[in-house]
Amino acid sequence: MDIGVKGRRAIVCGGSKGMSRAAARRLSLEEAQVVIVARTAETLASTARAISDESGVSVEHFATDLTTPEGRAALIAAHPAPDILVANAGVPQRSIRYQDVTRDDWTWWFEAHFHSAIDLIYAYAPGMCDRGFGRIVNVSANFIKFPQVGVGHSHAARLALAGAIAALVREVAPHNVTINSVLPGLIDTEALQASLKGRADARNVPYEQIEKEVRTRAAADRIADPQEVGDLIAMLCAAQMGYVTGQNIINDGGAFQGLF
């Protein structure tokens, strides 16, 4: 299926690894003009070459830290007019006991998971509206639907972003600009592997035991490939998806057991 993004300018944040890399790959295969963004220039360059070699379409890369105002401003100045934005700060999840959370922690996590996305969305949405096309996909997490112990700091920032997006979609939707969020569950990324290894080491048990414990939380009884999320992100960027907006779409193999 042709998703109608050929020649569209796409910025994919966190695009050097994991789910965002998979989204960049799919968009490039669909012949979008992709720019991948992350902190590490060497990794970005390697990823850009690999995707370009596969798709036959040149992929640009831009190194900056989107968890800082300066990093976001640098990206906006260098690439001011995308048609597609995949917002993802690429920050690994970290559990913190509530007794140990400091005010600085709250501030940092809001920079990482609220401002890193909303600043870009607010910067890019007006131009998308003027041009009559825009697709924005925010990469969040499934636990905003069911709060979990140890991630209140991340949960709060992600929920704040969801609220801000819900208000904004009503202003931009008449201009063929959509904003949706993808809420992944267990995805086979380097960050998840490091997290599982840390748990295994802490309990002095095999990695495979921890992996089995977590994967059974999903009805699918497996950990997903990042491309399964990347393809969903790309689908939400399709020209044909102009009537789908303001949604928080779970992609977690059935781990979330609620109806809504």
Secondary structure as UniProt FT lines:
FT   TURN            6..7
FT   STRAND          9..13
FT   TURN            14..16
FT   HELIX           18..29
FT   TURN            30..31
FT   STRAND          33..38
FT   HELIX           41..55
FT   STRAND          60..63
FT   TURN            66..67
FT   HELIX           69..78
FT   STRAND          84..87
FT   HELIX           98..100
FT   HELIX           103..110
FT   HELIX           111..115
FT   HELIX           116..131
FT   STRAND          134..139
FT   HELIX           142..144
FT   TURN            149..150
FT   HELIX           152..172
FT   HELIX           173..175
FT   STRAND          177..184
FT   HELIX           190..203
FT   HELIX           207..215
FT   TURN            216..217
FT   TURN            219..220
FT   HELIX           226..236
FT   HELIX           239..241
FT   TURN            242..243
FT   STRAND          248..251
FT   TURN            253..254
//
